[in-house]
Amino acid sequence: MSVVDIARTAGGLALTTGAQVARAPQRVRSTRTHLALLSTPRRRVPWTPGFYDAPANLSALAPGELIRAEPMDAYLVPGVRLRAHAWRLLHRSTGAVGEPTAVSGTLLLPVGARTTPVPLVAYAAGTHGIGDAAAPSRLLATGRDWEAGLMALALGRGCAVVISDYQGLGTAGDHAYMVGRALGCNVLDAIRASRQVAQAALSAEAPVGVMGYSEGGTAAAWAAQLQPLYAPELDLAGVAAGAAAADIELAGPTLEGSFFSFFLAYGAIGYAAAYPELELEPYLVGDGVRAIDDLRLTNILQAAVRGPRFARVDELTSPNVLELPSWRRRLRENRLGTLAPAAPVLLHHARHDQIVAFEHSEQLLDDWQALGVDVTLRVTRGGFDHLSGAVAGVPMALDWLQDRLAAPRSFRSPAPTGNVVPLRRTA
């Protein structure tokens, strides 16, 4: 099976097999619930022209204020529609240096919700790419979002799900890829905006949780860190962050010279987009000019095929921009672990993750514990690499999060079971 096939089917695997780690009665009940989520396709209605355009008065809007919303259909895979009320959103958010930005997203509300208010899960999407066509709100409309199955797990448990496209993904400008100070705000503002779309179901009393994996894990963790100051009115029941890259500055050595070195180019584009003083183009050399131009239009599958692969940053830029003092300063500003989340946090990670080293989660655990945070780290059982860590770990993270969403605020849920096991440090 190719890399493309694996990525395209990962969400479906999670939807159909994620519950198989549970007891047999739960498996049967889960299968029935998931089948009830599926429906027949309808004639595709494209988004309204100009939907993703920012208004002229953006700076006058409050963070999270809804700019516009329109109904849409969301698909698990092409031809298989999710049975949910769905909206495409555009709202005001905040960039890494405090500037107002317009960010798009998707809201999914379960049909026939059993509880009111409906629990809300902010699903922080993993890396989809940096081209506008890779925005989750656009991919869900065609059934080509490879994380749709993971989103449907939360939907199938009676939760509303809001998915941020993040800054510059779908909207104007380059995507602020892996810039935590922007991603965290985007996730929190998506929660705020969703309450304005479905006010009756998603009132201020509705329990809210955040979850994500990979880039989404980083976004979820940053949402947890920023919430006490940026969105104090949001009472987060819990945050589950999988394979979060806690220290972007140290991620480079893991990826340089590897098949996944295109992530470094993605990061360079993202940081240059988020911070006006960081220049990239003047330093590009050789194939770097073509590689960066090509990557700006890609989704992650296209980037994996086209590259640059097995490359080093100093082969694309001279000098290595990631070594420049101005770049290092901004990378360090986006290091997780310096601010204390108020919500309890579950970190989960495959020990042999080849893209985001397991040590990122170990260090984040230590840093947050030193700040008095209620944080737990679990090793993903059955996750032998980055992709399988998502398929195996996200369903169990959702179990933990669902316990918290259903419980009083003071409740501390027991450790998750199934595909995650407690961390045991090794010498």
C-alpha positions as semicolon CSV with decimal commas, in nm:
position;residue;x (nm);y (nm);z (nm)
1;M;0,000;0,000;0,000
2;S;0,138;0,343;-0,095
3;V;0,182;0,643;0,135
4;V;-0,113;0,807;-0,039
5;D;-0,336;0,502;0,013
6;I;-0,244;0,482;0,381
7;A;-0,317;0,849;0,441
8;R;-0,647;0,842;0,252
9;T;-0,772;0,539;0,445
10;A;-0,649;0,631;0,792
11;G;-0,967;0,816;0,886
12;G;-1,185;0,532;0,762
13;L;-0,980;0,280;0,957
14;A;-1,028;0,482;1,272
15;L;-1,404;0,504;1,217
16;T;-1,453;0,133;1,147
17;T;-1,190;-0,020;1,375
18;G;-1,130;0,238;1,645
19;A;-1,395;0,081;1,869
20;Q;-1,257;-0,272;1,826
21;V;-1,021;-0,225;2,116
22;A;-1,325;-0,196;2,343
23;R;-1,535;-0,474;2,486
24;A;-1,760;-0,668;2,245
25;P;-2,094;-0,509;2,347
26;Q;-1,941;-0,166;2,310
27;R;-1,812;-0,264;1,966
28;V;-2,158;-0,360;1,844
29;R;-2,315;-0,044;1,983
30;S;-2,039;0,172;1,833
31;T;-2,081;0,011;1,490
32;R;-2,455;0,082;1,489
33;T;-2,390;0,441;1,592
34;H;-2,135;0,494;1,317
35;L;-2,358;0,343;1,050
36;A;-2,632;0,583;1,155
37;L;-2,395;0,870;1,074
38;L;-2,386;0,784;0,705
39;S;-2,624;0,907;0,439
40;T;-2,660;0,929;0,063
41;P;-2,492;1,208;-0,134
42;R;-2,666;1,520;-0,250
43;R;-2,597;1,754;-0,537
44;R;-2,284;1,944;-0,450
45;V;-2,333;2,312;-0,376
46;P;-2,006;2,509;-0,394
47;W;-1,929;2,778;-0,143
48;T;-2,057;3,126;-0,211
49;P;-1,810;3,331;-0,418
50;G;-1,607;3,550;-0,185
51;F;-1,696;3,341;0,121
52;Y;-1,333;3,309;0,230
53;D;-1,256;3,680;0,180
54;A;-1,188;3,894;0,487
55;P;-1,412;4,199;0,538
56;A;-1,272;4,550;0,529
57;N;-1,366;4,609;0,895
58;L;-1,181;4,303;1,029
59;S;-0,991;4,502;1,292
60;A;-1,321;4,630;1,436
61;L;-1,439;4,276;1,516
62;A;-1,375;4,091;1,841
63;P;-1,171;3,768;1,847
64;G;-1,403;3,482;1,759
65;E;-1,673;3,708;1,617
66;L;-1,857;3,538;1,332
67;I;-1,815;3,706;0,994
68;R;-2,036;3,471;0,794
69;A;-2,164;3,115;0,787
70;E;-2,344;2,902;0,530
71;P;-2,487;2,548;0,528
72;M;-2,284;2,277;0,358
73;D;-2,270;1,900;0,328
74;A;-1,978;1,714;0,486
75;Y;-1,863;1,378;0,349
76;L;-1,677;1,090;0,511
77;V;-1,548;0,979;0,170
78;P;-1,665;1,075;-0,180
79;G;-2,030;0,975;-0,214
80;V;-2,085;0,900;0,157
81;R;-2,235;1,199;0,335
82;L;-2,217;1,247;0,709
83;R;-2,565;1,269;0,861
84;A;-2,509;1,597;1,042
85;H;-2,605;1,961;1,024
86;A;-2,298;2,128;0,879
87;W;-2,188;2,487;0,831
88;R;-1,889;2,652;0,672
89;L;-1,761;2,935;0,895
90;L;-1,551;3,247;0,864
91;H;-1,460;3,434;1,182
92;R;-1,213;3,682;1,320
93;S;-0,906;3,546;1,498
94;T;-0,561;3,663;1,606
95;G;-0,220;3,603;1,450
96;A;0,113;3,537;1,618
97;V;0,196;3,905;1,664
98;G;-0,154;4,004;1,772
99;E;-0,286;4,115;1,435
100;P;-0,649;4,046;1,338
101;T;-0,695;3,763;1,091
102;A;-0,989;3,600;0,916
103;V;-0,997;3,222;0,964
104;S;-1,238;2,968;0,817
105;G;-1,362;2,637;0,954
106;T;-1,644;2,383;0,973
107;L;-1,911;2,311;1,233
108;L;-2,078;1,969;1,250
109;L;-2,385;1,924;1,472
110;P;-2,524;1,573;1,528
111;V;-2,877;1,510;1,405
112;G;-3,118;1,432;1,688
113;A;-2,878;1,518;1,969
114;R;-2,982;1,346;2,293
115;T;-2,861;1,617;2,530
116;T;-2,898;1,993;2,540
117;P;-2,669;2,177;2,543
118;V;-2,467;1,955;2,311
119;P;-2,106;1,885;2,417
120;L;-1,863;2,054;2,180
121;V;-1,528;1,913;2,068
122;A;-1,285;2,146;1,894
123;Y;-1,102;1,905;1,665
124;A;-0,763;2,051;1,575
125;A;-0,672;1,899;1,240
126;G;-0,331;1,751;1,169
127;T;-0,118;1,859;0,877
128;H;-0,332;1,881;0,564
129;G;-0,093;2,092;0,359
130;I;-0,047;2,463;0,305
131;G;-0,232;2,514;-0,023
132;D;-0,582;2,661;0,008
133;A;-0,736;2,349;-0,145
134;A;-0,608;2,155;0,159
135;A;-0,833;2,343;0,403
136;P;-1,050;2,094;0,596
137;S;-1,365;2,294;0,516
138;R;-1,297;2,241;0,145
139;L;-1,189;1,877;0,173
140;L;-1,489;1,778;0,388
141;A;-1,721;1,918;0,124
142;T;-1,588;1,662;-0,127
143;G;-1,516;1,364;0,101
144;R;-1,139;1,393;0,063
145;D;-1,041;1,483;0,418
146;W;-0,839;1,189;0,548
147;E;-0,923;1,283;0,910
148;A;-1,300;1,273;0,854
149;G;-1,324;0,932;1,018
150;L;-1,157;1,061;1,334
151;M;-1,389;1,362;1,341
152;A;-1,685;1,127;1,296
153;L;-1,584;0,935;1,609
154;A;-1,668;1,243;1,816
155;L;-1,982;1,314;1,613
156;G;-2,099;0,956;1,667
157;R;-2,078;1,003;2,044
158;G;-2,326;1,288;2,033
159;C;-2,074;1,572;2,029
160;A;-2,077;1,872;1,802
161;V;-1,743;1,913;1,627
162;V;-1,580;2,237;1,512
163;I;-1,271;2,219;1,293
164;S;-1,053;2,523;1,230
165;D;-0,882;2,559;0,894
166;Y;-0,614;2,768;1,070
167;Q;-0,471;3,100;0,955
168;G;-0,395;3,117;0,584
169;L;-0,537;2,775;0,497
170;G;-0,832;2,850;0,271
171;T;-0,808;3,222;0,335
172;A;-0,564;3,481;0,199
173;G;-0,192;3,448;0,263
174;D;0,031;3,151;0,343
175;H;-0,070;2,909;0,617
176;A;0,098;2,985;0,952
177;Y;0,216;2,624;0,967
178;M;0,321;2,505;1,315
179;V;0,313;2,857;1,460
180;G;0,154;2,766;1,790
181;R;0,072;3,119;1,898
182;A;-0,151;3,154;1,593
183;L;-0,292;2,799;1,586
184;G;-0,401;2,809;1,951
185;C;-0,595;3,130;1,898
186;N;-0,754;2,987;1,583
187;V;-0,886;2,683;1,774
188;L;-1,025;2,892;2,060
189;D;-1,189;3,140;1,824
190;A;-1,351;2,857;1,629
191;I;-1,523;2,756;1,954
192;R;-1,645;3,110;2,004
193;A;-1,773;3,134;1,647
194;S;-1,954;2,799;1,659
195;R;-2,167;2,919;1,951
196;Q;-2,292;3,206;1,736
197;V;-2,405;2,967;1,461
198;A;-2,590;2,715;1,677
199;Q;-2,682;2,921;1,980
200;A;-2,958;2,696;2,110
201;A;-2,751;2,376;2,103
202;L;-2,412;2,528;2,187
203;S;-2,488;2,771;2,466
204;A;-2,229;2,904;2,708
205;E;-2,319;2,613;2,939
206;A;-2,224;2,350;2,681
207;P;-1,917;2,152;2,793
208;V;-1,618;2,207;2,566
209;G;-1,311;1,996;2,498
210;V;-1,019;2,018;2,257
211;M;-0,836;1,738;2,083
212;G;-0,583;1,706;1,804
213;Y;-0,292;1,506;1,670
214;S;0,037;1,607;1,504
215;E;-0,002;1,970;1,393
216;G;-0,340;1,939;1,558
217;G;-0,175;1,816;1,878
218;T;0,043;2,125;1,878
219;A;-0,261;2,346;1,811
220;A;-0,459;2,176;2,089
221;A;-0,175;2,214;2,337
222;W;-0,135;2,581;2,248
223;A;-0,510;2,632;2,284
224;A;-0,477;2,487;2,636
225;Q;-0,189;2,722;2,717
226;L;-0,347;3,037;2,576
227;Q;-0,703;2,984;2,703
228;P;-0,660;3,130;3,056
229;L;-0,553;3,470;2,916
230;Y;-0,688;3,474;2,559
231;A;-1,029;3,313;2,614
232;P;-1,098;3,302;2,990
233;E;-1,473;3,271;2,932
234;L;-1,422;2,927;2,775
235;D;-1,428;2,666;3,051
236;L;-1,243;2,377;2,888
237;A;-1,329;2,038;3,035
238;G;-1,011;1,883;2,900
239;V;-0,754;1,888;2,622
240;A;-0,612;1,577;2,451
241;A;-0,296;1,646;2,249
242;G;-0,132;1,369;2,048
243;A;0,222;1,381;1,909
244;A;0,254;1,755;1,977
245;A;0,581;1,908;1,856
246;A;0,659;2,095;2,176
247;D;0,990;2,246;2,065
248;I;0,997;2,341;1,696
249;E;1,357;2,456;1,725
250;L;1,467;2,100;1,804
251;A;1,246;1,931;1,544
252;G;1,481;2,013;1,258
253;P;1,754;1,757;1,335
254;T;1,492;1,479;1,337
255;L;1,361;1,570;0,992
256;E;1,670;1,694;0,808
257;G;1,791;1,453;0,544
258;S;1,483;1,232;0,586
259;F;1,191;1,148;0,359
260;F;0,988;1,399;0,562
261;S;1,225;1,694;0,517
262;F;0,951;1,877;0,324
263;F;0,799;1,953;0,666
264;L;1,096;2,185;0,728
265;A;1,014;2,376;0,411
266;Y;0,651;2,392;0,523
267;G;0,770;2,534;0,855
268;A;0,987;2,797;0,689
269;I;0,692;2,912;0,479
270;G;0,467;2,918;0,786
271;Y;0,697;3,120;1,008
272;A;0,772;3,370;0,731
273;A;0,396;3,412;0,690
274;A;0,332;3,462;1,062
275;Y;0,617;3,702;1,138
276;P;0,665;3,999;0,901
277;E;1,033;4,046;0,992
278;L;1,129;3,689;0,895
279;E;1,242;3,682;0,533
280;L;1,264;3,363;0,332
281;E;1,284;3,444;-0,040
282;P;1,614;3,642;-0,027
283;Y;1,789;3,337;0,118
284;L;1,661;3,073;-0,126
285;V;1,927;2,904;-0,338
286;G;1,939;2,630;-0,602
287;D;1,624;2,422;-0,607
288;G;1,492;2,613;-0,307
289;V;1,313;2,874;-0,519
290;R;1,120;2,616;-0,719
291;A;1,058;2,392;-0,416
292;I;0,908;2,670;-0,204
293;D;0,690;2,799;-0,489
294;D;0,559;2,448;-0,558
295;L;0,493;2,367;-0,193
296;R;0,274;2,673;-0,143
297;L;0,005;2,505;-0,354
298;T;0,026;2,153;-0,212
299;N;-0,161;1,928;0,023
300;I;0,049;1,693;0,232
301;L;0,016;1,401;-0,010
302;Q;0,139;1,614;-0,300
303;A;0,426;1,743;-0,087
304;A;0,527;1,386;0,004
305;V;0,544;1,296;-0,364
306;R;0,708;1,612;-0,499
307;G;0,946;1,685;-0,213
308;P;1,186;1,825;-0,123
309;R;1,271;1,490;0,032
310;F;1,598;1,379;0,190
311;A;1,706;1,744;0,189
312;R;1,873;1,976;0,437
313;V;1,769;2,335;0,501
314;D;2,115;2,464;0,405
315;E;2,060;2,309;0,061
316;L;1,749;2,526;0,015
317;T;1,863;2,849;0,185
318;S;2,199;3,014;0,238
319;P;2,261;3,066;0,517
320;N;2,027;2,824;0,691
321;V;1,739;3,053;0,787
322;L;1,649;2,838;1,086
323;E;1,989;2,926;1,234
324;L;1,947;3,303;1,200
325;P;1,900;3,484;1,536
326;S;1,569;3,643;1,433
327;W;1,429;3,304;1,329
328;R;1,555;3,129;1,641
329;R;1,391;3,392;1,860
330;R;1,051;3,333;1,701
331;L;1,091;2,955;1,712
332;R;1,164;2,975;2,086
333;E;0,858;3,194;2,140
334;N;0,652;2,902;2,008
335;R;0,796;2,646;2,246
336;L;0,526;2,471;2,447
337;G;0,559;2,435;2,823
338;T;0,618;2,796;2,929
339;L;0,253;2,872;3,011
340;A;0,025;2,671;3,237
341;P;-0,309;2,542;3,103
342;A;-0,601;2,565;3,343
343;A;-0,771;2,258;3,193
344;P;-0,651;1,902;3,255
345;V;-0,443;1,769;2,966
346;L;-0,384;1,422;2,824
347;L;-0,071;1,382;2,611
348;H;-0,045;1,067;2,400
349;H;0,236;0,961;2,171
350;A;0,377;0,655;1,995
351;R;0,719;0,587;2,143
352;H;0,880;0,524;1,803
353;D;0,724;0,819;1,619
354;Q;0,957;0,894;1,328
355;I;0,826;1,247;1,259
356;V;0,766;1,402;1,602
357;A;1,012;1,243;1,845
358;F;0,860;1,100;2,164
359;E;1,097;1,322;2,365
360;H;0,880;1,622;2,277
361;S;0,597;1,484;2,490
362;E;0,833;1,380;2,770
363;Q;0,977;1,730;2,795
364;L;0,632;1,891;2,777
365;L;0,514;1,664;3,057
366;D;0,805;1,772;3,276
367;D;0,760;2,142;3,196
368;W;0,388;2,145;3,265
369;Q;0,419;1,938;3,582
370;A;0,673;2,191;3,708
371;L;0,403;2,457;3,658
372;G;0,146;2,254;3,853
373;V;-0,061;2,147;3,552
374;D;-0,293;1,844;3,572
375;V;-0,123;1,656;3,286
376;T;-0,078;1,289;3,201
377;L;0,134;1,129;2,930
378;R;0,035;0,793;2,783
379;V;0,233;0,579;2,541
380;T;0,018;0,465;2,249
381;R;-0,002;0,086;2,236
382;G;-0,021;-0,035;1,877
383;G;0,121;0,290;1,747
384;F;0,446;0,190;1,580
385;D;0,493;0,518;1,395
386;H;0,336;0,860;1,348
387;L;0,036;0,757;1,136
388;S;-0,057;0,446;1,332
389;G;-0,019;0,649;1,651
390;A;-0,315;0,859;1,535
391;V;-0,536;0,564;1,439
392;A;-0,462;0,383;1,767
393;G;-0,442;0,679;2,002
394;V;-0,716;0,921;1,901
395;P;-1,011;0,689;1,988
396;M;-0,872;0,636;2,339
397;A;-0,803;1,006;2,377
398;L;-1,166;1,065;2,286
399;D;-1,273;0,820;2,559
400;W;-1,081;1,031;2,811
401;L;-1,222;1,355;2,677
402;Q;-1,578;1,224;2,670
403;D;-1,551;1,130;3,039
404;R;-1,455;1,486;3,117
405;L;-1,727;1,638;2,901
406;A;-1,989;1,434;3,088
407;A;-1,854;1,508;3,435
408;P;-1,876;1,802;3,675
409;R;-1,587;2,047;3,642
410;S;-1,419;1,926;3,962
411;F;-1,414;1,563;3,849
412;R;-1,080;1,410;3,753
413;S;-1,142;1,113;3,526
414;P;-0,943;0,789;3,560
415;A;-0,658;0,710;3,327
416;P;-0,765;0,587;2,982
417;T;-0,750;0,219;2,898
418;G;-0,719;0,023;2,576
419;N;-0,462;0,147;2,327
420;V;-0,271;0,369;2,566
421;V;-0,051;0,266;2,856
422;P;0,110;0,478;3,130
423;L;0,451;0,623;3,057
424;R;0,739;0,433;3,207
425;R;1,061;0,625;3,176
426;T;1,367;0,440;3,056
427;A;1,725;0,513;3,146
